Amino acid sequence: MAVTEAVLVIAFNRPDHLAQVIDRLREVKPEKLFVAIDGPRADRVGEAKRVEACRDLVATVDWPCQVRTLFHEENLGCGRGVSSAITWFFEHEPRGIILEDDIVPDPSFFPFCEELLDRYEDDERVFAISGCNFVPHEGLTDPTAPYRFSQIPHIWGWATWRRSWALYDLDISDWRERLPPRQLWSTVGKSLPGTVYWSGTFELLARQEVDTWDGQLVLAAMESGQLTATSNINLIRNVGFDAEATHTLVDMGDLQPQGSMTFPIREVPVERDTRADAWALRHHFRATWKGMMGQGLRHLNRRREASR
């Protein structure tokens, strides 16, 4: 059955990865496809050809489908490039599924998103839907549940509504006013390393020392107190761990093995799985004292490289 939900694919300069995503989409045949591709960087030899190859792949969409494209001539970077693509998407659609060019989902990811987008469309407690899972069974409160609710919107294969994206802002220079210390402390489970981790992350983004967009989404979810319905079965595969990646240069092996969702999907209470969030904080985000030392060293090295 064709996917009726609108799908946004965000790409840049990796045609081999994008081709895998399009091959998967060909299997599920979404009726509406949006493709946003950032422009090449002027100082990168050969990048313009790779970007052009990504644009050419859009012409390989050979199933009945309404296709819209947003091709940037200049490079916007990871932060502006991705966030402006999602804003463009929600200018046309009230809700939808979002994939970056290195995320290849299991076919069951699409009806999972569709069903939960329907289920929670008018539920202001729910911020988004995520198909990626980093937490093993022993870290879950109820491993038999098809999904759980998390404070963190994981974005390796996700879906949301226009109402949630309206809370997003790429510029978070005012993050301390938006998320006061007491609220942050409570949100991260009263974890001092967790508070330090997210404070440091938000501050780097506020100072524009890291060019990305997803930490700002976490801030929006934390500020609003809304939760993300997160599959307890990992429904995606990230094929983008390579030298061409912007941030995912090395596969840390965090993702659980890919599986498939079973239907119909049992409804679970809209309650945060604090056990799973605590596990992810320690093991995925590495918000421990040892992890904090590593984060500090990486920050110092980044500053040294920038000053050269």
Secondary structure, DSSP 8 states (H G I E B T S, - for coil): ----S-EEEEE-S-HHHHHHHHHHHHHH--SEEEEEE----TTSTTHHHHHHHHHHHGGG--SS-EEEEEE-SS--HHHHHHHHHHHHHHHH-SEEEEEETTEEE-TTHHHHHHHHHHHTTT-TTEEEEE------GGG-S-TTSSEEEESS---SSEEEEHHHHTT--S--TTHHHHS-HHHHHHHTTS-HHHHHHHHHHHHHHHTT-S--SHHHHHHHHHHHT-EEEEESSB-EEE---STT-SS--S--S-S--B----SS-----S-B-HHHHHHHHHHTS--SHHHHHHHHHHHHHHHHHHH-
